[in-house]
Amino acid sequence: FGLIADGITVFVWYLDFLPTTPLLFGFMITALLLYLTRYAKVVKDRYVVSDYRYAVALGIMQSLSFLPGVSRFGSTYAVGRFCGYSGDISFATSFLIQFPLLIAAFFKGIVTVR
């Protein structure tokens, strides 16, 4: 699951084809996504590892969050809510798929400092 979501993100990052947008535009996208979560209905109260559509949606949203101002954590949380998961499950999933990227950024920073 995490390999699919993070794999799509790394693929888009590697190709680097996203346009540059103003920072305010990214903030507005994040605000709109988080506002719309209040209308999301909770359908699934358990996390399903085999939900590949959810993994692809998370990977695509995580990739779009490379635009300036778009919160990666907030946008993946919103996707979880739109896919019908509860707030707790969406929060935990967003944190867990961020973790490998945070570790990679940490090691990249250490290598760069040397």
N, C-alpha and C positions, 0 to 999 in steps of 0.2 A: 504494500500500500504506500509506504513512505518512499520507496524507490520510484514508483510511478509519479507521485506528486513532485518530489524533488528532482527527478529526472527531466521532467518537462521544464521545470524552472531553470536548470543548468543548461539545457538545450537552447532555450530562448536567450539566456545570458551569454552563451558562447557565440551565438549568431549576431547578437547585438543589433537587431533591426527595429527596435522600438523607437518611435520619434521622441524628441525632447519636447516637453510641454512646460508651461509656466507652473510654478510651485502652487499657486492658488488653485489651479485646475485640479491638481492631485488632492489637495485638501478638500475640495468640493466633492470629488468622487468618494473619498473615504467617509465624509460626513453623510452623504446621501445613502451609501451602503449601510452604514450603522443605523441611520434613521429608519430605513425600510425594514430592518430586522424586527421592529416592533410589530409588524404585520405578519411575520412568519409563524406558521402553525407548527407545533411540535407533533410529529407523526411517529418518529422513531425514538423510543426511550432507551434503546441499547445501541452500542456501537457495533457495526457489522464490518469486519475486515474485508470481506469479499465484495464490498460495494465499489467497484472499479469506476463507475461514473462519478462518484464523489471524489475519488482520487484524481481523476482527470480534471474535474472542475477546480479542485484545490490547486493543482499544478498550473492550470491556465491563469487562475486568479493571482497566484503567487508570482507568475511571470509578468502579469500586467502591473503588479505592484513595484516593478523596477522603474516605473514612471516617477518622476520627482513628486513627493508629497503624498503618495498613496501608501497608506500603512499596510504592510504585509500581514501583520497580525490581525488587524481589524478587518481587512478584506477577506482573509481566509475564515475568520470567525463568522462573518456575514454569509459566506457560501455554505458553511455548515448549518446555519440557521435556515437558509433558503432550501437546503436539501432535506429539511424536516427534523434535524437533530435538536436536542435540547441545548440550552445555553451552556450547561456544564460540559457536555460531550463536545460541543463545538469549541469551547475554550481549551479543553485538554488536547483535542486533535490539533488545533492551531499551534499550541505550544510544542507539541511533539514533532510536528513537521518543520518547525522553525529550528529545532535543536541541532540537526546536522549542519544546517547552513551557518549557525552561530559558531559551531566548532570549526568549520572550514574557514570562516572569516578570522577566527582567533589564530589559527595556525598560519594563515596567510599574513596576518599582521606581524607575527613573530618572525617569519622569514623575511619580511620587508624591512624590519627594524635592524636586522643584522647587517 
